[in-house]
Amino acid sequence: MNTTLDTLVDILARDYCVAREQVRPEATLETLGLDSLSVLELMFKIEDRYKVKITDDTPTDLLTVSDVVRYIDGLLAANSATHSRPLEASSDT
Amino acid sequence: MTSRRVAVTGLGVVAPLGSSVNELWENLVAGRSGVARLPSAISQGLRSPIGAAVNFDGKNHFEPPRLRLLDRVSQLALVAAPQAHADSRVDFAAEQRERCGVFVGSSLGGAETTEEGYHTLYAQQSDRIKPYSVLNAMANAPAAWIGIDHGLYGPMLTYSTACSSSAVALGEAARRIQHGDVDVMLAGGTEAPLVVGVLRAWDAMRTLATEDAHDPSASCRPFAATRTGLVLGEGAAFVVLEDWDHALARGAIIHAELAGYGLTSDVAHITRPSIEGQAKAMQSALSAAHLEPQAIDYINAHGTATLQNDAVETAAIKLVLGERAHAIPVSSTKSMHGHLLGAAGALEFVITVMSLTRRMVPPTMHLDAPDPACDLDYVPGHAREAHLRAAMTNSFAFGGTNAVLILRTASESAFPVAD
């Protein structure tokens, strides 16, 4: 199964034309070419991909790729704790 | 004050019947129609499921990060405007950029984005409106992107006067050049109205043509006794307008001179056209061009194929041109490319320029049954060779803004016609 980072790399490469090798954990979204509206849109894509709900108090300091990965993993862990079985990632992104 | 002359030095189109001026022209003079049945996804529930769509997929022109910022109305404009720029061979980097600008006409702006937003809200019952919705839907988005792409620091304006929007954009751009405010303008129109909400709204007005039972492509019949209404079309058309001496100095090929612009308002009914308002606009354009009616050799008519327009426009042409009205060809190319609303004036301006340079008048198609109220020479069925000295193109609109543009051939322009 793909890691969260792999999935994020897929989204950034496909929808934002970011070169895969550029998507390193320490890279900021800004240097990858995403402005604030793109980051908002990315959150929508993550919601769709993982069937999670990102709340209005979503941290706005999701600056680096590793921050985003950590945030998604946190949401997934929280979901697993409240569901009897882990959620599977949706494939129709 | 001596007014400067305005040269047309670049042409670009993405329209039904052609995604280049040459392709468009070949289809027009061959009398082909871009009107067809629309996909059922957008035409469901329409009395008449027809339109004039452009064979255009934004994915073939823009990378995903850019594409998501662009409504279809901007996508079309951002392909047509660079064509005009390339044709003109203007090097904006070598220009005083604050003396270069962009004027765009559009009636509806980003209709697809607006529709998608409402679909998300009301049909999907979701609050997931796209973050870019405002930027995609705003009416001035096409002008803004063109300005950004070409680095135009001068005036950037968007005109929305319904079906005369882009004729107004061209006329106003010409005035800025005449007055010496600017040297080079990218001007044109863009419209992308083929979405469910817009189609249904027009359908509700009962102004759309009934689909021809035998041949949907023949549904738009300007000036015919059997005309039943307009057919909506999409597309974009742009031109480069330039100070005449500026164009000469850089060795540009001048396609034609934009010699006159007339602008009047009906101030009557919101939809019903006025003979007087249209006639005054034509008269005003003639005065601006310093031309007598007998100097006009061709009129590209507004010719929407609505019952009202075609009879009123015919009467207005006769009022202004007198005997001359019966001696010259008058055609409506909307019979082939449909009604591009805010982009119509610019598209028909480009077609009129080509009529001058190619020495050929495009036909009015599907005019088999003449209407006694429409008794001019509408060039029915077949294109005709004609050496035109000057031509007029009419654009009228709901709301009553009448815009008329007059073109003269570049060669005739070198030897001014006596008043």
Interface residues (C-beta under 8 A of the other chain):
Chain A: R14 D15 Y16 C17 G33 L37 S38 L40 E41 F44
Chain B: E63 P64 P65 R68 R128 K130 P131 Y132 L135
